[in-house]
Amino acid sequence: MLASDRPSAPVIAFTFDMKTYRMLNLIWGVYPYLLNSEHKDNYMQQGEKIIKDLNLGKRGDHTIVISRVGKIDLYANKIEIHRLS
């Protein structure tokens, strides 16, 4: 897991699931945030707002986004470099 490498940048974890949130809260160096599950389409915007509100990033900064996409048993991991808007 990424947090076990103790990176110098904070590891911010966003989830819609309370059980996942609680599990992430137990991992040293991970700062979990529960997102509004009614708006799953805009998870990136919700995450950006939290990052900016915490002064962890500003417009133009780059972040690494690791997410799980798909439905039921057809999940795939996705890694992308994202620029904050």
C-alpha positions in Angstrom: 0.0 0.0 0.0 1.1 3.5 -0.8 1.0 4.8 2.8 3.5 2.1 4.0 6.2 3.8 2.0 5.7 6.9 4.2 5.8 9.5 1.3 6.6 13.1 2.2 3.3 14.2 0.6 0.1 13.5 2.5 -2.0 10.6 1.4 -5.6 11.8 1.1 -8.2 9.0 0.6 -11.7 9.7 -0.6 -14.5 7.1 -0.3 -18.3 6.9 -0.4 -18.3 3.9 1.9 -18.4 4.3 5.7 -16.8 0.9 6.3 -13.9 1.7 3.9 -13.6 5.2 5.6 -13.2 3.5 9.0 -10.6 1.1 7.8 -8.6 3.8 6.1 -8.7 5.8 9.3 -6.6 3.1 11.0 -3.7 3.4 8.5 -0.9 5.6 9.6 -0.3 8.6 7.3 -3.7 8.3 5.5 -6.3 11.0 5.9 -9.7 9.7 4.8 -12.6 11.8 3.8 -16.2 10.5 3.3 -17.7 11.9 0.0 -21.3 12.5 -0.7 -22.6 9.3 -2.2 -25.5 11.1 -3.9 -23.1 12.7 -6.3 -20.7 9.9 -7.3 -20.4 11.4 -10.8 -18.4 14.3 -9.5 -16.1 12.6 -7.0 -13.1 14.4 -8.5 -14.7 17.9 -7.9 -15.6 16.8 -4.3 -12.0 15.7 -3.7 -10.6 18.9 -5.3 -12.7 21.1 -3.0 -11.5 19.2 0.1 -7.9 19.5 -1.0 -8.2 23.2 -1.6 -10.2 23.8 1.6 -7.4 22.2 3.6 -4.8 24.3 1.7 -3.1 21.1 0.5 -3.2 22.2 -3.1 -4.2 25.1 -5.4 -5.3 25.5 -9.0 -2.6 24.1 -11.3 -1.1 21.7 -8.8 -0.7 18.1 -9.8 -2.1 15.2 -7.9 -1.9 11.5 -8.4 -5.3 9.9 -8.4 -5.7 6.2 -7.8 -9.2 4.9 -8.1 -11.3 1.8 -8.7 -13.7 2.0 -11.5 -16.3 -0.4 -12.9 -19.3 -2.4 -11.7 -19.9 -5.5 -9.7 -16.9 -8.0 -10.4 -15.5 -6.0 -13.3 -13.4 -3.6 -11.3 -10.2 -2.1 -12.6 -7.7 0.2 -10.9 -7.0 3.5 -12.6 -4.0 5.7 -12.0 -3.8 9.2 -13.4 -2.0 12.5 -12.9 -4.7 15.2 -12.4 -4.2 18.9 -12.4 -6.4 20.8 -9.9 -8.8 23.2 -11.6 
